[in-house]
């Protein structure tokens, strides 16, 4: 995924209406599985001291960046390829009075010019859009301070030959999915140490089942709820079949 492909995201997966639907399920400012709850669980695993410098890759509607700034007094730079999300997140950042701590930039992580090094790099379900993962992880390794930590979750694929249905799904969204072990190997090749590559697919299934149970309380109209329900059930089915996996990753420079 390159900057030229950003409009494709806005026209397909991250339309303004689609973002509102995601947010109704995941919570205000969040568009990733588990929303606020899972993001809080991930961030609690980091060693926070005031004024940590964090790079948030694919900040979405800004939920994690705002949480890091308000709860942990972090200085956050976010980069996201979606114009729709960047505009909305920038507006919210100003409304929340967080401009002194959070800077949100519309751009491509592989091409953006950085002037700082970071204590942490954080990302949620973003790297599936990036096909050149070797360059991605090399870039993130370079941007971290010595001893800095990369923490992310991402969609992955299971081992073996994919079914036609799964292959069609990946092609429809333009994803580049690797196995959990493949991502671990790529992190190693990029120079990271202390690598943890954990398959959390059972938790992924549980999250989506919980969100299905909560769907009727979102206030969305029936057509939106039906669309989300169909998407969630398809994810659960792919995960139960072993084709779609969910990885949690940590690695140190």
DRENDO-1510 file (C-alpha; in Angstrom, 1 decimal, always signed):
<recs>
REC; n; res; u; v; w
REC; 1; UNK; +0.0; +0.0; +0.0 .
REC; 2; UNK; +1.4; +3.4; -1.0 .
REC; 3; UNK; +0.2; +6.9; -0.7 .
REC; 4; UNK; -1.4; +6.7; -4.2 .
REC; 5; UNK; -3.6; +4.0; -2.9 .
REC; 6; UNK; -5.0; +6.0; +0.0 .
REC; 7; UNK; -8.1; +7.1; -1.9 .
REC; 8; UNK; -8.9; +3.4; -2.5 .
REC; 9; UNK; -9.1; +2.9; +1.3 .
REC; 10; UNK; -11.4; +6.0; +1.7 .
REC; 11; UNK; -13.7; +4.8; -1.1 .
REC; 12; UNK; -14.0; +1.2; +0.0 .
REC; 13; UNK; -13.2; +0.3; +3.6 .
REC; 14; UNK; -13.0; +3.6; +5.3 .
REC; 15; UNK; -15.9; +5.6; +3.9 .
REC; 16; UNK; -17.3; +8.3; +6.3 .
REC; 17; UNK; -20.4; +6.2; +6.8 .
REC; 18; UNK; -18.3; +3.1; +7.4 .
REC; 19; UNK; -16.2; +4.8; +10.0 .
REC; 20; UNK; -19.4; +5.8; +11.9 .
REC; 21; UNK; -20.5; +2.2; +11.9 .
REC; 22; UNK; -17.2; +0.9; +13.1 .
REC; 23; UNK; -17.1; +3.5; +15.8 .
REC; 24; UNK; -20.6; +2.6; +17.0 .
REC; 25; UNK; -19.3; -0.9; +17.7 .
REC; 26; UNK; -15.8; -0.2; +18.9 .
REC; 27; UNK; -16.4; +3.0; +20.9 .
REC; 28; UNK; -15.8; +6.7; +20.3 .
REC; 29; UNK; -12.5; +7.3; +18.4 .
REC; 30; UNK; -11.8; +3.6; +17.8 .
REC; 31; UNK; -12.0; +1.4; +14.6 .
REC; 32; UNK; -10.0; -1.7; +15.5 .
REC; 33; UNK; -11.1; -5.1; +16.9 .
REC; 34; UNK; -11.9; -4.8; +20.6 .
REC; 35; UNK; -11.9; -1.0; +20.4 .
REC; 36; UNK; -11.1; +0.9; +23.6 .
REC; 37; UNK; -11.0; -2.2; +25.8 .
REC; 38; UNK; -8.4; -4.1; +23.7 .
REC; 39; UNK; -6.3; -1.0; +23.1 .
REC; 40; UNK; -6.2; -0.3; +26.9 .
REC; 41; UNK; -5.1; -3.9; +27.5 .
REC; 42; UNK; -2.3; -3.6; +25.0 .
REC; 43; UNK; -1.0; -0.2; +26.3 .
REC; 44; UNK; -1.0; -1.4; +29.9 .
REC; 45; UNK; +1.8; -3.8; +28.9 .
REC; 46; UNK; +4.2; -1.0; +28.1 .
REC; 47; UNK; +6.6; +0.7; +30.6 .
REC; 48; UNK; +5.2; +4.2; +30.7 .
REC; 49; UNK; +7.1; +7.2; +32.1 .
REC; 50; UNK; +6.0; +10.8; +31.3 .
REC; 51; UNK; +6.9; +12.3; +27.9 .
REC; 52; UNK; +7.5; +9.0; +26.1 .
REC; 53; UNK; +7.7; +9.6; +22.3 .
REC; 54; UNK; +5.4; +7.3; +20.4 .
REC; 55; UNK; +4.8; +6.7; +16.7 .
REC; 56; UNK; +1.3; +5.6; +16.0 .
REC; 57; UNK; +1.2; +3.9; +12.6 .
REC; 58; UNK; -2.3; +4.1; +11.1 .
REC; 59; UNK; -3.9; +6.2; +13.9 .
REC; 60; UNK; -7.5; +5.7; +12.6 .
REC; 61; UNK; -9.8; +8.1; +14.4 .
REC; 62; UNK; -7.1; +8.8; +17.0 .
REC; 63; UNK; -8.4; +6.7; +19.9 .
REC; 64; UNK; -5.1; +5.1; +20.9 .
REC; 65; UNK; -3.1; +8.4; +20.3 .
REC; 66; UNK; -5.6; +10.3; +22.5 .
REC; 67; UNK; -5.4; +7.5; +25.2 .
REC; 68; UNK; -1.6; +7.6; +25.2 .
REC; 69; UNK; -1.6; +11.3; +25.6 .
REC; 70; UNK; -4.3; +11.6; +28.3 .
REC; 71; UNK; -3.5; +8.6; +30.4 .
REC; 72; UNK; +0.3; +8.3; +30.0 .
REC; 73; UNK; +1.3; +11.9; +29.1 .
REC; 74; UNK; +3.0; +10.6; +26.0 .
REC; 75; UNK; +4.0; +12.8; +23.0 .
REC; 76; UNK; +2.4; +11.1; +20.0 .
REC; 77; UNK; +3.1; +11.4; +16.3 .
REC; 78; UNK; +0.5; +9.6; +14.2 .
REC; 79; UNK; +0.7; +8.8; +10.5 .
REC; 80; UNK; -2.3; +7.4; +8.5 .
REC; 81; UNK; -2.9; +6.9; +4.8 .
REC; 82; UNK; -6.7; +7.4; +5.0 .
REC; 83; UNK; -7.6; +11.0; +4.3 .
REC; 84; UNK; -11.1; +10.5; +5.7 .
REC; 85; UNK; -9.7; +9.3; +9.0 .
REC; 86; UNK; -6.9; +11.9; +9.2 .
REC; 87; UNK; -9.3; +14.8; +8.7 .
REC; 88; UNK; -11.7; +13.6; +11.3 .
REC; 89; UNK; -9.0; +12.6; +13.8 .
REC; 90; UNK; -7.3; +16.0; +13.4 .
REC; 91; UNK; -10.5; +17.8; +14.1 .
REC; 92; UNK; -11.1; +15.7; +17.3 .
REC; 93; UNK; -7.6; +16.3; +18.5 .
REC; 94; UNK; -8.1; +20.0; +18.3 .
REC; 95; UNK; -11.6; +19.7; +20.0 .
REC; 96; UNK; -10.0; +17.6; +22.9 .
REC; 97; UNK; -7.3; +20.2; +23.4 .
REC; 98; UNK; -4.5; +17.7; +22.7 .
REC; 99; UNK; -2.6; +19.5; +20.0 .
REC; 100; UNK; +0.4; +20.1; +22.3 .
REC; 101; UNK; +0.8; +16.3; +22.8 .
REC; 102; UNK; -0.6; +14.7; +19.6 .
REC; 103; UNK; +0.3; +15.4; +16.0 .
REC; 104; UNK; -1.6; +13.5; +13.4 .
REC; 105; UNK; -0.3; +13.5; +9.8 .
REC; 106; UNK; -1.9; +12.2; +6.6 .
REC; 107; UNK; +0.8; +10.3; +4.8 .
REC; 108; UNK; +2.6; +7.0; +4.0 .
REC; 109; UNK; +4.7; +5.5; +6.7 .
REC; 110; UNK; +7.2; +4.2; +4.1 .
REC; 111; UNK; +7.8; +7.7; +2.6 .
REC; 112; UNK; +7.3; +10.1; +5.4 .
REC; 113; UNK; +10.3; +12.1; +6.5 .
REC; 114; UNK; +10.9; +11.7; +10.3 .
REC; 115; UNK; +13.1; +14.0; +12.4 .
REC; 116; UNK; +12.7; +12.1; +15.7 .
REC; 117; UNK; +13.4; +8.7; +17.1 .
REC; 118; UNK; +10.7; +7.0; +19.2 .
REC; 119; UNK; +10.5; +5.1; +22.5 .
REC; 120; UNK; +7.5; +3.1; +21.2 .
REC; 121; UNK; +5.9; +2.3; +17.9 .
REC; 122; UNK; +2.2; +1.2; +18.1 .
REC; 123; UNK; -0.1; +0.0; +15.5 .
REC; 124; UNK; -3.5; -1.9; +15.2 .
REC; 125; UNK; -4.6; -3.8; +12.1 .
REC; 126; UNK; -2.6; -1.6; +9.7 .
REC; 127; UNK; +0.3; -3.6; +8.4 .
REC; 128; UNK; -2.1; -5.9; +6.5 .
REC; 129; UNK; -2.4; -3.0; +4.0 .
REC; 130; UNK; +1.4; -2.8; +3.5 .
REC; 131; UNK; +2.8; -5.3; +1.0 .
REC; 132; UNK; +6.5; -4.4; +1.4 .
REC; 133; UNK; +6.8; -5.7; +4.9 .
REC; 134; UNK; +10.6; -6.0; +4.8 .
REC; 135; UNK; +10.9; -2.3; +4.1 .
REC; 136; UNK; +8.2; -1.6; +6.7 .
REC; 137; UNK; +10.0; -3.4; +9.5 .
REC; 138; UNK; +13.3; -2.0; +8.5 .
REC; 139; UNK; +11.9; +1.5; +8.6 .
REC; 140; UNK; +10.3; +1.0; +12.0 .
REC; 141; UNK; +13.5; -0.5; +13.4 .
REC; 142; UNK; +15.4; +2.6; +12.2 .
REC; 143; UNK; +12.9; +4.9; +13.8 .
REC; 144; UNK; +13.0; +3.4; +17.2 .
REC; 145; UNK; +15.6; +4.5; +19.8 .
REC; 146; UNK; +18.0; +1.7; +21.0 .
REC; 147; UNK; +15.9; -0.3; +23.4 .
REC; 148; UNK; +12.7; +1.0; +21.9 .
REC; 149; UNK; +9.7; -1.3; +21.6 .
REC; 150; UNK; +7.4; -2.1; +18.6 .
REC; 151; UNK; +3.9; -3.3; +19.7 .
REC; 152; UNK; +1.2; -4.1; +17.2 .
REC; 153; UNK; -1.7; -6.4; +16.3 .
REC; 154; UNK; -2.6; -7.5; +12.8 .
REC; 155; UNK; -4.7; -9.8; +10.7 .
REC; 156; UNK; -2.7; -12.9; +9.6 .
REC; 157; UNK; -3.3; -16.0; +7.5 .
REC; 158; UNK; -3.1; -19.6; +8.5 .
REC; 159; UNK; -0.6; -22.0; +7.1 .
REC; 160; UNK; -1.3; -24.0; +4.0 .
REC; 161; UNK; -3.0; -23.2; +0.7 .
REC; 162; UNK; -5.9; -20.8; +1.1 .
REC; 163; UNK; -9.4; -21.6; -0.1 .
REC; 164; UNK; -10.8; -19.8; -3.1 .
REC; 165; UNK; -13.2; -17.9; -0.8 .
REC; 166; UNK; -10.4; -16.7; +1.5 .
REC; 167; UNK; -8.2; -15.8; -1.5 .
REC; 168; UNK; -11.1; -13.7; -2.9 .
REC; 169; UNK; -11.6; -12.0; +0.4 .
REC; 170; UNK; -7.9; -11.0; +0.6 .
REC; 171; UNK; -7.9; -9.8; -3.0 .
REC; 172; UNK; -11.1; -7.8; -2.5 .
REC; 173; UNK; -9.6; -5.7; +0.3 .
REC; 174; UNK; -6.1; -5.6; -1.2 .
REC; 175; UNK; -4.5; -7.2; +1.9 .
REC; 176; UNK; -1.1; -8.7; +2.3 .
REC; 177; UNK; -1.5; -11.4; +5.0 .
REC; 178; UNK; +1.3; -13.5; +6.4 .
REC; 179; UNK; +1.3; -16.2; +9.0 .
REC; 180; UNK; +2.1; -15.2; +12.6 .
REC; 181; UNK; +5.4; -17.1; +12.3 .
REC; 182; UNK; +6.3; -15.3; +9.0 .
REC; 183; UNK; +5.8; -11.9; +10.7 .
REC; 184; UNK; +8.1; -13.1; +13.5 .
REC; 185; UNK; +10.7; -14.1; +11.0 .
REC; 186; UNK; +10.5; -10.7; +9.2 .
REC; 187; UNK; +11.0; -8.9; +12.5 .
REC; 188; UNK; +14.1; -11.0; +13.1 .
REC; 189; UNK; +15.4; -10.2; +9.6 .
REC; 190; UNK; +14.9; -6.5; +10.2 .
REC; 191; UNK; +17.2; -6.7; +13.3 .
REC; 192; UNK; +14.7; -6.8; +16.1 .
REC; 193; UNK; +15.3; -8.8; +19.3 .
REC; 194; UNK; +13.1; -10.1; +22.1 .
REC; 195; UNK; +10.5; -10.9; +19.5 .
REC; 196; UNK; +7.1; -12.2; +20.7 .
REC; 197; UNK; +4.7; -13.4; +18.0 .
REC; 198; UNK; +1.6; -14.7; +19.5 .
REC; 199; UNK; -1.5; -16.2; +17.8 .
REC; 200; UNK; -4.5; -14.7; +19.6 .
REC; 201; UNK; -7.2; -15.9; +17.3 .
REC; 202; UNK; -9.3; -17.4; +20.0 .
REC; 203; UNK; -9.4; -13.9; +21.6 .
REC; 204; UNK; -10.2; -12.5; +18.2 .
REC; 205; UNK; -13.2; -14.8; +17.9 .
REC; 206; UNK; -14.3; -13.9; +21.4 .
REC; 207; UNK; -14.1; -10.2; +20.7 .
REC; 208; UNK; -16.3; -10.5; +17.6 .
REC; 209; UNK; -18.9; -12.6; +19.4 .
REC; 210; UNK; -19.1; -10.1; +22.2 .
REC; 211; UNK; -19.5; -7.3; +19.7 .
REC; 212; UNK; -22.2; -9.2; +17.9 .
REC; 213; UNK; -24.1; -9.5; +21.2 .
REC; 214; UNK; -23.7; -5.7; +21.7 .
REC; 215; UNK; -24.7; -4.8; +18.1 .
REC; 216; UNK; -28.4; -4.2; +18.8 .
REC; 217; UNK; -27.5; -1.6; +21.4 .
REC; 218; UNK; -25.4; +0.5; +19.0 .
REC; 219; UNK; -28.2; +2.6; +17.7 .
REC; 220; UNK; -27.3; +1.9; +14.1 .
REC; 221; UNK; -30.1; +1.4; +11.6 .
REC; 222; UNK; -31.1; -2.1; +10.6 .
REC; 223; UNK; -29.2; -2.1; +7.3 .
REC; 224; UNK; -25.9; -1.1; +8.9 .
REC; 225; UNK; -26.4; -3.7; +11.7 .
REC; 226; UNK; -27.1; -6.4; +9.1 .
REC; 227; UNK; -24.0; -5.4; +7.2 .
REC; 228; UNK; -21.8; -5.5; +10.2 .
REC; 229; UNK; -23.3; -8.7; +11.5 .
REC; 230; UNK; -22.6; -10.4; +8.2 .
REC; 231; UNK; -19.0; -9.2; +8.2 .
REC; 232; UNK; -18.4; -10.2; +11.8 .
REC; 233; UNK; -19.9; -13.7; +11.2 .
REC; 234; UNK; -17.7; -14.1; +8.1 .
REC; 235; UNK; -14.6; -13.2; +10.2 .
REC; 236; UNK; -15.5; -15.7; +12.9 .
REC; 237; UNK; -16.1; -18.4; +10.3 .
REC; 238; UNK; -12.7; -17.7; +8.6 .
REC; 239; UNK; -11.0; -17.8; +12.0 .
REC; 240; UNK; -12.7; -21.0; +13.0 .
REC; 241; UNK; -11.6; -22.6; +9.8 .
REC; 242; UNK; -8.0; -21.6; +10.5 .
REC; 243; UNK; -7.6; -19.4; +7.5 .
REC; 244; UNK; -7.8; -16.0; +9.2 .
REC; 245; UNK; -5.6; -15.5; +12.2 .
REC; 246; UNK; -4.9; -12.7; +14.6 .
REC; 247; UNK; -1.4; -11.9; +15.9 .
REC; 248; UNK; -0.1; -9.9; +18.8 .
REC; 249; UNK; +3.5; -8.8; +18.3 .
REC; 250; UNK; +6.3; -7.2; +20.4 .
REC; 251; UNK; +9.9; -6.6; +19.4 .
REC; 252; UNK; +12.8; -4.5; +20.6 .
REC; 253; UNK; +15.4; -2.6; +18.8 .
</recs>
